[in-house]
Amino acid sequence: MKKTLSLVIIAAAISVAQAAQDDPLKDVNEIVKKAYQTCYYPGDDGQRKARMMIVDKDGNKQLRQFNVFRKDQQDAGDQDFLVVFERPSDVKGTVFLVNKHIESDDDRWIYLPGLDLEKRISASDKRTSFVGSNYFYEDISGRNYRLDNYELIKEDDGFYYIKGTPKEANTVEFENFIMQISKEDFMPRVIDYYKAGNKLYRKVEIMDVEMVDNFATVFKSKITDLETGGYTLVQFKKPAYDVGLEADLFSQRSLRNPPKDLQE
C-alpha cells in the first residue's frame, strides 16, 4: 500500500512539473525578458559575418560587409559589441564599438578611417541611422527592455503579441510598438513601430531563424522605413558561440586597431 501511494505521489509530481513546463508564459515581463535573452545573449560570447544591402525608395542599392563580435560581462546584463567593416573600400576599416549598460546609457564610439576620426556617439543619437542604413545605432546591441512598459494584447498558438510603450516618450521617435514573439523559440519575428495617430512607420522583420549550438540564431533580418519606402536587408553567416573572445578586444584601442586575425 505504501509503495503504491509513493508511486502515485511521484507520478503526480512528474505530471505537475510537465504541465508547468508545457504551459505558456503568462507574465508579459517574463515573456519580454526571455525574448531579450534569446536575441542578445546566446552563449557567453559570439561572432558572425554580416552582409548588409541598403535599398532606397528608387531601388538604388548600397552593400556593406562586416564582422560582429559580442562578449557578455554578465548573463542578461552588461555586454560589449564590436563591428568591423570589411567592404566596400569606402567603409573598410570603419569600426563601431558598444559598451552596453543595463542600468545606465550605453557607451558608443565609431571610428571613420577616411577622416581618421574617432567619435563618441551621444545617447541622444542612439536612434539615428547606422552607417546610412535603416538600422539605428540602438538596433545593433538592442534596445534595453527596461526602457518600456509592456502589455500582452493577445496570443495564438504560435505567437505572443505584445505592445510596448516607452517610459520616457521624449527620448524616442515612436509612440508605441507591437512585437510578435514566437512561442517556439522566443525569437521576435516582427516589430511594428507606430507614431502618433497610430501611424505605422517602421517595421522590423526576422525572416530566417535556425538553431546553432542549441541557440536560436538570426540568419536574415529586414528593417523597412514605411515613410520613405527604403529598407535594409542583413544576411548573417558563420555564427559561432563561446569562442573565448578576450575582454580587451572591446576597448577603445580596437577602434583604430581591430585584431587582424579576427577580421578574416
Kinemage of the C-alpha trace (Angstrom):
@kinemage 1
@onewidth
@group {chain A} dominant
@subgroup {mainchain}
@vectorlist {calphas} color= white
{ca met a 1} P 0.000 0.000 0.000
{ca lys a 2} L 2.788 2.419 0.940
{ca lys a 3} L 4.697 1.538 -2.230
{ca thr a 4} L 1.604 2.154 -4.352
{ca leu a 5} L 0.981 5.501 -2.624
{ca ser a 6} L 4.580 6.563 -3.213
{ca leu a 7} L 4.322 5.737 -6.897
{ca val a 8} L 1.107 7.754 -7.162
{ca ile a 9} L 2.751 10.773 -5.497
{ca ile a 10} L 5.786 10.559 -7.774
{ca ala a 11} L 3.595 10.264 -10.862
{ca ala a 12} L 1.534 13.254 -9.774
{ca ala a 13} L 4.658 15.328 -9.162
{ca ile a 14} L 6.006 14.466 -12.615
{ca ser a 15} L 2.644 15.349 -14.175
{ca val a 16} L 2.551 18.750 -12.436
{ca ala a 17} L 6.136 19.513 -13.424
{ca gln a 18} L 5.443 18.552 -17.045
{ca ala a 19} L 2.285 20.684 -17.107
{ca ala a 20} L 4.203 23.665 -15.735
{ca gln a 21} L 6.862 23.164 -18.396
{ca asp a 22} L 4.326 22.942 -21.227
{ca asp a 23} L 2.178 25.826 -20.003
{ca pro a 24} L 2.991 29.011 -21.960
{ca leu a 25} L 4.236 32.036 -20.060
{ca lys a 26} L 1.554 34.490 -18.962
{ca asp a 27} L 3.590 37.248 -17.302
{ca val a 28} L 4.307 39.770 -20.046
{ca asn a 29} L 7.550 40.984 -18.469
{ca glu a 30} L 8.867 37.420 -18.278
{ca ile a 31} L 7.982 36.868 -21.936
{ca val a 32} L 9.852 40.026 -22.994
{ca lys a 33} L 12.823 39.209 -20.777
{ca lys a 34} L 13.087 35.718 -22.257
{ca ala a 35} L 12.885 37.110 -25.798
{ca tyr a 36} L 15.578 39.660 -24.963
{ca gln a 37} L 17.775 36.868 -23.596
{ca thr a 38} L 17.204 34.768 -26.729
{ca cys a 39} L 18.030 37.649 -29.062
{ca tyr a 40} L 21.113 39.110 -27.460
{ca tyr a 41} L 22.658 36.613 -25.020
{ca pro a 42} L 23.270 33.266 -26.744
{ca gly a 43} L 26.377 31.785 -25.135
{ca asp a 44} L 28.943 33.844 -23.227
{ca asp a 45} L 30.261 35.425 -26.417
{ca gly a 46} L 29.833 35.146 -30.167
{ca gln a 47} L 30.918 36.277 -33.602
{ca arg a 48} L 29.468 36.215 -37.096
{ca lys a 49} L 29.786 37.784 -40.500
{ca ala a 50} L 27.122 40.039 -41.992
{ca arg a 51} L 26.230 41.309 -45.436
{ca met a 52} L 24.038 44.423 -45.492
{ca met a 53} L 22.108 45.716 -48.505
{ca ile a 54} L 20.649 49.226 -48.244
{ca val a 55} L 17.889 49.976 -50.764
{ca asp a 56} L 16.363 53.431 -51.205
{ca lys a 57} L 12.878 54.297 -52.488
{ca asp a 58} L 14.148 54.341 -56.099
{ca gly a 59} L 15.721 50.905 -55.840
{ca asn a 60} L 19.318 52.125 -55.628
{ca lys a 61} L 21.470 49.720 -53.637
{ca gln a 62} L 24.493 50.001 -51.380
{ca leu a 63} L 26.315 46.990 -49.981
{ca arg a 64} L 28.211 46.620 -46.706
{ca gln a 65} L 30.102 43.642 -45.326
{ca phe a 66} L 31.238 43.455 -41.725
{ca asn a 67} L 32.047 41.228 -38.756
{ca val a 68} L 30.166 41.387 -35.467
{ca phe a 69} L 31.738 40.363 -32.163
{ca arg a 70} L 29.974 40.180 -28.784
{ca lys a 71} L 31.019 39.378 -25.237
{ca asp a 72} L 28.751 39.259 -22.177
{ca gln a 73} L 30.067 40.734 -18.972
{ca gln a 74} L 27.112 39.182 -17.195
{ca asp a 75} L 24.290 36.998 -18.479
{ca ala a 76} L 21.312 39.260 -19.256
{ca gly a 77} L 23.463 42.161 -18.037
{ca asp a 78} L 26.179 44.424 -19.392
{ca gln a 79} L 27.846 43.315 -22.601
{ca asp a 80} L 30.122 44.582 -25.374
{ca phe a 81} L 29.874 44.683 -29.167
{ca leu a 82} L 32.453 45.381 -31.848
{ca val a 83} L 31.525 45.806 -35.525
{ca val a 84} L 34.374 45.847 -38.059
{ca phe a 85} L 33.631 46.779 -41.686
{ca glu a 86} L 35.446 44.933 -44.477
{ca arg a 87} L 33.754 46.107 -47.691
{ca pro a 88} L 33.338 48.177 -49.803
{ca ser a 89} L 36.518 50.234 -49.899
{ca asp a 90} L 34.832 53.485 -48.837
{ca val a 91} L 33.811 51.996 -45.454
{ca lys a 92} L 36.591 49.441 -44.995
{ca gly a 93} L 38.221 49.917 -41.608
{ca thr a 94} L 35.183 51.629 -40.079
{ca val a 95} L 34.752 50.275 -36.562
{ca phe a 96} L 31.773 50.603 -34.222
{ca leu a 97} L 32.115 49.837 -30.509
{ca val a 98} L 29.351 49.495 -27.917
{ca asn a 99} L 29.832 49.049 -24.189
{ca lys a 100} L 26.262 48.226 -23.243
{ca his a 101} L 24.985 49.007 -19.744
{ca ile a 102} L 21.742 47.763 -18.251
{ca glu a 103} L 21.490 50.376 -15.504
{ca ser a 104} L 22.667 53.417 -17.497
{ca asp a 105} L 23.135 54.742 -21.023
{ca asp a 106} L 25.335 52.694 -23.330
{ca asp a 107} L 28.751 53.989 -24.379
{ca arg a 108} L 29.146 54.041 -28.181
{ca trp a 109} L 32.041 55.024 -30.398
{ca ile a 110} L 32.709 54.908 -34.125
{ca tyr a 111} L 35.994 55.231 -35.987
{ca leu a 112} L 35.878 56.705 -39.513
{ca pro a 113} L 39.172 55.884 -41.273
{ca gly a 114} L 38.605 58.285 -44.187
{ca leu a 115} L 38.633 61.186 -41.726
{ca asp a 116} L 40.914 59.472 -39.215
{ca leu a 117} L 38.198 60.410 -36.727
{ca glu a 118} L 37.288 58.621 -33.517
{ca lys a 119} L 33.830 59.854 -32.496
{ca arg a 120} L 31.741 59.226 -29.418
{ca ile a 121} L 28.035 58.798 -30.184
{ca ser a 122} L 25.814 60.575 -27.698
{ca ala a 123} L 22.894 58.817 -26.038
{ca ser a 124} L 20.514 61.197 -27.817
{ca asp a 125} L 21.742 59.886 -31.201
{ca lys a 126} L 21.123 56.204 -30.477
{ca arg a 127} L 18.026 56.188 -32.696
{ca thr a 128} L 19.698 57.670 -35.748
{ca ser a 129} L 20.922 55.874 -38.865
{ca phe a 130} L 23.747 53.356 -38.557
{ca val a 131} L 26.178 53.877 -41.495
{ca gly a 132} L 23.415 55.217 -43.736
{ca ser a 133} L 21.124 52.215 -43.280
{ca asn a 134} L 17.610 51.838 -41.896
{ca tyr a 135} L 19.112 50.278 -38.772
{ca phe a 136} L 19.632 52.577 -35.818
{ca tyr a 137} L 22.693 52.528 -33.581
{ca glu a 138} L 20.432 51.144 -30.869
{ca asp a 139} L 19.396 48.210 -33.080
{ca ile a 140} L 22.911 46.774 -33.154
{ca ser a 141} L 23.128 45.999 -29.451
{ca gly a 142} L 19.377 46.003 -28.795
{ca arg a 143} L 17.069 48.396 -27.030
{ca asn a 144} L 17.148 47.887 -23.262
{ca tyr a 145} L 13.861 46.160 -22.423
{ca arg a 146} L 13.694 48.097 -19.140
{ca leu a 147} L 13.024 51.332 -21.054
{ca asp a 148} L 9.468 50.323 -21.963
{ca asn a 149} L 6.219 49.190 -20.362
{ca tyr a 150} L 4.523 46.112 -21.811
{ca glu a 151} L 1.030 44.762 -22.340
{ca leu a 152} L 0.110 41.316 -23.661
{ca ile a 153} L -2.660 42.251 -26.090
{ca lys a 154} L -3.332 38.758 -27.471
{ca glu a 155} L -1.819 35.387 -28.227
{ca asp a 156} L -2.452 32.462 -30.535
{ca asp a 157} L -0.928 29.019 -30.969
{ca gly a 158} L 2.287 30.406 -32.407
{ca phe a 159} L 2.871 33.897 -31.048
{ca tyr a 160} L 2.591 36.371 -28.213
{ca tyr a 161} L 1.510 39.847 -29.386
{ca ile a 162} L 2.960 42.434 -27.028
{ca lys a 163} L 2.568 46.184 -27.028
{ca gly a 164} L 5.477 48.268 -25.772
{ca thr a 165} L 5.209 51.895 -24.672
{ca pro a 166} L 8.295 53.980 -23.828
{ca lys a 167} L 8.581 55.082 -20.221
{ca glu a 168} L 10.174 58.353 -21.374
{ca ala a 169} L 8.303 59.364 -24.527
{ca asn a 170} L 10.517 62.380 -25.202
{ca thr a 171} L 13.596 60.189 -25.773
{ca val a 172} L 12.280 58.291 -28.809
{ca glu a 173} L 10.501 58.988 -32.096
{ca phe a 174} L 7.817 56.304 -31.693
{ca glu a 175} L 4.669 56.280 -29.582
{ca asn a 176} L 4.461 52.510 -29.185
{ca phe a 177} L 5.397 49.245 -30.872
{ca ile a 178} L 3.911 45.771 -31.199
{ca met a 179} L 6.100 42.666 -31.115
{ca gln a 180} L 5.221 39.204 -32.356
{ca ile a 181} L 7.279 36.765 -30.273
{ca ser a 182} L 7.465 33.126 -31.285
{ca lys a 183} L 6.265 30.674 -28.644
{ca glu a 184} L 8.549 28.033 -30.116
{ca asp a 185} L 11.921 29.728 -29.637
{ca phe a 186} L 11.077 33.158 -28.107
{ca met a 187} L 12.697 34.966 -31.003
{ca pro a 188} L 10.709 38.067 -32.087
{ca arg a 189} L 9.609 37.748 -35.708
{ca val a 190} L 8.002 41.160 -36.342
{ca ile a 191} L 8.161 44.511 -34.559
{ca asp a 192} L 5.873 47.278 -35.829
{ca tyr a 193} L 6.597 50.837 -34.670
{ca tyr a 194} L 3.829 53.443 -34.547
{ca lys a 195} L 3.874 57.222 -34.352
{ca ala a 196} L 1.120 59.475 -33.035
{ca gly a 197} L -2.267 58.727 -34.547
{ca asn a 198} L -1.489 55.008 -34.699
{ca lys a 199} L 0.590 55.545 -37.848
{ca leu a 200} L 2.744 52.547 -38.714
{ca tyr a 201} L 6.039 53.925 -39.959
{ca arg a 202} L 8.764 51.333 -39.249
{ca lys a 203} L 8.830 47.541 -39.482
{ca val a 204} L 11.457 45.088 -38.231
{ca glu a 205} L 11.244 41.549 -39.626
{ca ile a 206} L 13.242 38.495 -38.606
{ca met a 207} L 12.961 36.439 -41.773
{ca asp a 208} L 15.121 33.372 -41.112
{ca val a 209} L 15.909 31.720 -37.772
{ca glu a 210} L 17.867 28.486 -37.357
{ca met a 211} L 19.260 26.601 -34.369
{ca val a 212} L 23.054 26.772 -33.946
{ca asp a 213} L 24.608 25.016 -30.948
{ca asn a 214} L 21.114 24.907 -29.393
{ca phe a 215} L 20.715 28.689 -29.719
{ca ala a 216} L 18.028 30.303 -31.889
{ca thr a 217} L 20.075 32.314 -34.398
{ca val a 218} L 19.008 35.015 -36.855
{ca phe a 219} L 20.259 34.465 -40.414
{ca lys a 220} L 18.249 37.168 -42.169
{ca ser a 221} L 16.572 40.372 -40.975
{ca lys a 222} L 14.983 43.387 -42.618
{ca ile a 223} L 14.060 46.881 -41.464
{ca thr a 224} L 11.711 48.966 -43.592
{ca asp a 225} L 11.070 52.715 -43.344
{ca leu a 226} L 7.444 52.939 -44.442
{ca glu a 227} L 7.632 56.721 -44.719
{ca thr a 228} L 10.478 56.820 -47.262
{ca gly a 229} L 9.945 53.410 -48.864
{ca gly a 230} L 13.555 52.389 -48.244
{ca tyr a 231} L 14.686 49.240 -46.484
{ca thr a 232} L 17.801 47.444 -45.277
{ca leu a 233} L 18.335 43.712 -45.528
{ca val a 234} L 21.025 41.934 -43.483
{ca gln a 235} L 22.135 38.339 -44.023
{ca phe a 236} L 24.331 36.645 -41.437
{ca lys a 237} L 26.675 33.718 -41.868
{ca lys a 238} L 29.254 31.688 -39.942
{ca pro a 239} L 27.785 32.290 -36.463
{ca ala a 240} L 29.874 30.875 -33.612
{ca tyr a 241} L 29.313 30.948 -29.858
{ca asp a 242} L 31.550 30.549 -26.790
{ca val a 243} L 34.694 31.157 -28.818
{ca gly a 244} L 36.666 32.730 -25.953
{ca leu a 245} L 36.878 36.373 -27.056
{ca glu a 246} L 39.172 38.446 -24.845
{ca ala a 247} L 37.731 41.378 -22.905
{ca asp a 248} L 40.336 43.837 -24.209
{ca leu a 249} L 39.004 43.316 -27.744
{ca phe a 250} L 36.146 45.612 -26.720
{ca ser a 251} L 38.237 48.599 -25.638
{ca gln a 252} L 38.707 51.877 -27.495
{ca arg a 253} L 42.113 50.620 -28.687
{ca ser a 254} L 40.250 48.362 -31.123
{ca leu a 255} L 38.687 51.334 -32.901
{ca arg a 256} L 41.915 52.106 -34.745
{ca asn a 257} L 43.475 48.673 -34.419
{ca pro a 258} L 40.911 45.877 -34.646
{ca pro a 259} L 42.640 42.487 -34.346
{ca lys a 260} L 43.537 41.314 -37.837
{ca asp a 261} L 43.234 37.622 -37.021
{ca leu a 262} L 39.523 38.125 -36.266
{ca gln a 263} L 38.792 40.026 -39.474
{ca glu a 264} L 39.367 37.027 -41.744
